[in-house]
Amino acid sequence: MPTTKISAAKTIEETGVRRNLLEDLALKTLYLTGEMSLHELAGQMALSLGVADELFQRLRKDQFCQVTGMEKGVHRITTTSGGKTRALELLSQNSYAGPAPVSLADYVDRVRAQSVKNMKVIPKDLHRAFEGLVLDARTLDQLGTAVQSGRALFLYGPTGTGKTTVAVTLMELFDLDRVWLPHAVEVDGQIITVYDSAIHQKLEQPKVKNPDQDARWVQCRRPRVMVGGELTIEMLDLQFNRNTKYYTGPLQMKANNGLLIVDDFGRQRVSPEELLNRWVVPLDRRIDFLTLAGGKKIEIPFDLFVVFATNLDPAKMVDEAFLRRIQTKIKVDFVSCEQFREIFRRACVEYNLAYDQAIVDELIRLIGMEFKEPLRACYPRDILRQIQWAAQYLQKEPRLDRESVAQACRNYFLTA
């Protein structure tokens, strides 16, 4: 478990960020707000009051801001006419006006300190997370070993066998730990935003803020990011917004210290070869290189547990060199009759239907003999949904009987 506190910088030098960048950010923040106290400026910039006062003194010396009064023992300030002009110039160059960034060096150190390799996963954790699924002990042990490694995992097998469900369930293991994520990172005067409220699960903050805590960092659960067919090669590099003039971190940067699931691997808008070539070095050396708009490359950690889930043949999609870099490969296959019955029983509980093993045995016979299909983990819930939909249409209570199961199968399976 990472430390519960990151000490706030008491001086500009301690922030690790360029003084002029913080001064510019303070001026933009002050201009956009109109008038504020030093306490409010410190809060919006996620800095200590001492650092905010340093910035104010410099802006005042340059005649970019002026005092309008006092509030709780500190100045209330606003921009001068010269400050407004300068702020507009700065906003046209870079409109970022959020919390102050952390330095790239501090970001790298923090990611390494709270690495996914530090996660402690034991059998009871796996059994708790996967108690809702019907998996054999060998598969659970493979999954636990893969998570403990902190390396990549390949889930492959036929369609409908539960690969995506297994991958998503792994997310529960990443709920156990807390990590610190920065609002933004500064690199050579450029801003890269990292914390994303749409992706990251911010932990509930205490009502009374700790003034000694560095508010530039957000305490979250380990990140869990999932992408599918929408994935493009551009999403794996810095996203530069030409209107705002600052960057958004790529998917793997937002997933650092956490889990990244690439679902339906092989069906993305980027080819498997292009994607895998992009990640050969990161998967092997656990570092990644991102490119700024001017062409300069920066190095960041590639510290995430990557799960590739596919129903395509991995040997035909990627070469042996890449497969070697994925330390664990688990085939999620068709289920046995016994597993099918247990999945169906649990699904009946979920859909509030009485379980009847004789009916399920007849369904198993229909699937194999009539429709010439193997048993897939997805079939129980899919069949029960068909039964529910038919009952809703006919305005009657859903029942698990031979007639309803036979009709559900006729609707669901292809017939010759």
DRENVODREN-508487 format. One record per residue (C-alpha): x, y, z; residue in three letters. Coordinates in steps of 0.1 Angstrom, whole numbers, plus 5000, padded with zeros to 4 digits. Each point is the difference from the previous one (the first is absolute). Example, Ala and Ser with C-alpha at 12.3 -4.5 7.8 and 13.67 -1.06 7.14 Angstrom:
! DRENVODREN-508487
512349555078ALA501450344993SER
//
This chain:
! DRENVODREN-508487
500050005000MET501550344990PRO500650275025THR496850185011THR501650344995LYS502250194977ILE501450315017SER499150334984ALA502850224986ALA500750305023LYS501950194974THR499950044962ILE503349814998GLU498649715018GLU497249964975THR502649884974GLY498250214974VAL501350314982ARG499350325017ARG498950184969ASN497549734992LEU498450035035LEU500050384997GLU498249984966ASP497649745014LEU499250235030ALA499450304977LEU497649804978LYS498249875030THR499650345015LEU498950154967TYR497349734994LEU498750035035THR500050385002GLY500750065036GLU501149755027MET501849965033SER503449845003LEU498349715017HIS497849954969GLU502950044976LEU501949735020ALA496949774999GLY499450044963GLN503749944992MET500249715025ALA503050175017LEU500950105035SER499250355012LEU503750075002GLY500649924964VAL496950204989ALA501450305020ASP503349974982GLU498350014966LEU497850295011PHE503150205011GLN501649954966ARG496850094980LEU499650315022ARG503650104994LYS499549974963ASP496850215004GLN497849724987PHE497849995031CYS498850235027GLN498649975035VAL496350085004THR499649925037GLY500649755028MET498249685009GLU500949775029LYS503350165004GLY501149974963VAL499750224970HIS497250004975ARG501450074966ILE499050064964THR501850064967THR501150354988THR499450114965SER503549894991GLY499349675017GLY496949954980LYS501950064967THR502749765010ARG497549745012ALA498350014966LEU503349954982GLU500849705022LEU496549854995LEU500550024962SER503249815004GLN498749745025ASN496550025015SER500749755029TYR498950155033ALA499549705022GLY501949875030PRO503850054998ALA501949714983PRO502649785016VAL503449954984SER500749714977LEU502749885024ALA497550005029ASP497549824979TYR502449734990VAL501149955036ASP496549975012ARG498949754973VAL503049785008ARG499450025038ALA496449874996GLN500749754972SER497449734991VAL502949765008LYS499550105037ASN496449865000MET499649705024LYS497549754986VAL499349675018ILE497549724992PRO497350135023LYS500150344981ASP499449814967LEU497249795015HIS498350315014ARG500250194967ALA498949704979PHE497449865023GLU497350104975GLY501649804971LEU500449634995VAL503749944994LEU502249705009ASP502750035026ALA502849984973ARG498750304981THR499750205033LEU503649925009ASP501150104965GLN498250335003LEU501450075035GLY503649924988THR499550244970ALA498850295022VAL502849945025GLN502650024972SER498750354990GLY500749904963ARG497749964971ALA497349734997LEU498549844968PHE496449865004LEU499149814969TYR497449754989GLY496749964981PRO497350265001THR497550005029GLY502349825025THR500350305023GLY503450164992LYS498750355004THR498149915032THR503249865015VAL502050314989ALA497450235015VAL499949805032THR503750055004LEU499250365007MET498749915034GLU503649915011LEU501150354991PHE497450145025ASP502149895029LEU502850264996ASP500250385000ARG502450204978VAL500850364995TRP499350154965LEU501050354990PRO497650254985HIS502650084975ALA503749964992VAL502450274987GLU502649924974VAL502250284985ASP497350265007GLY497349784985GLN497049885019ILE498749644998ILE496849925018THR499849665017VAL497249985025TYR496749934982ASP496850005021SER498349784973ALA502649735004ILE501550035035HIS498249925032GLN500850275024LYS499849905037LEU497750205023GLU501950295014GLN499850115036PRO497850305006LYS502950195017VAL502950024975LYS503449935013ASN502250314992PRO503149785001ASP498749784972GLN501250084964ASP496750064983ALA501549964966ARG499649635005TRP496749825001VAL499649685020GLN498149744980CYS499549634997ARG502449844976ARG499050104965PRO497849774979ARG499850084963VAL498349804973MET500050054962VAL498649804972GLY499550054963GLY500250385003GLU503849995008LEU502250184975THR503850054999ILE499550375007GLU498449925034MET503449855011LEU501950334997ASP499650345015LEU496850184988GLN500850364992PHE496950224999ASN500750284975ARG497350225016ASN501149975037THR503749964991LYS500749735026TYR500249625000TYR497949725013THR501849695011GLY499549684979PRO498149705012LEU503049815014GLN501150315020MET496550035015LYS500249625008ALA503450025017ASN500149815033ASN496849824990GLY498349784974LEU499550054963LEU497749764981ILE500149984963VAL496849824992ASP499349824967ASP503750034991PHE500549984963GLY496850194991ARG501250355008GLN500350284975ARG503749965004VAL501549674987SER501449755025PRO503450034983GLU500150385004GLU498749995036LEU502549735010LEU502950174983ASN499150315020ARG500149815033TRP502949754995VAL502450225019VAL497550115028PRO499049645007LEU503649885001ASP501850295018ARG497050155018ARG500750354986ILE498250204973ASP501050294978PHE497550274992LEU500550284974THR499450375006LEU498750214971ALA503550134992GLY501349644996GLY501749975033LYS499649665017LYS499549965037ILE500349685020GLU497349895025ILE499449675019PRO497949744984PHE498849865033ASP496749824994LEU498549664998PHE498849964964VAL497449744991VAL499449914963PHE496749814995ALA499449844966THR498049734983ASN502550004971LEU503049764998ASP502950185017PRO502549804980ALA498550144968LYS499750365012MET503450065015VAL503549874997ASP501849785024GLU502350295013ALA496950195012PHE498349705015LEU503249945020ARG499650355016ARG496649905012ILE500949795030GLN496749835006THR497649854974LYS496749855012ILE497549834978LYS496450065011VAL498349704984ASP496649844997PHE498549895033VAL499249655012SER496549875006CYS500550045037GLU501250364997GLN497250084976PHE497449885026ARG501650215028GLU500150314977ILE496349944992PHE499149955036ARG501650335010ARG498450184970ALA496549875012CYS500650155034VAL501050334983GLU496849994978TYR497849885028ASN499049674983LEU499749655015ALA503049784990TYR499149664985ASP503049784992GLN497949774978ALA499150314978ILE503650104999VAL501149654990ASP497550024972GLU501550334990LEU503549854999ILE498749734978ARG498350254976LEU503150214998ILE502249714991GLY497849774980MET497550244983GLU502150314995PHE503549834999LYS501550265023GLU502549965029PRO499050135034LEU501050365005ARG499950205033ALA497850274984CYS497149764991TYR498249985034PRO499450375004ARG499350054963ASP497449725000ILE498450145032LEU499850344985ARG498149864970GLN497649835024ILE499450335019GLN499550204968TRP497549754987ALA498150015033ALA499950385000GLN498650004964TYR497449755009LEU499250185033GLN500549705022LYS502449885027GLU503349864986PRO500449625007ARG502849764994LEU498449714982ASP500649794969ARG497850224978GLU501650335010SER503549864997VAL499349854966ALA498650334987GLN502950195014ALA502449774982CYS498150044967ARG500450385004ASN503649995011TYR501849744978PHE500449994963LEU498249714984THR500949824968ALA
//
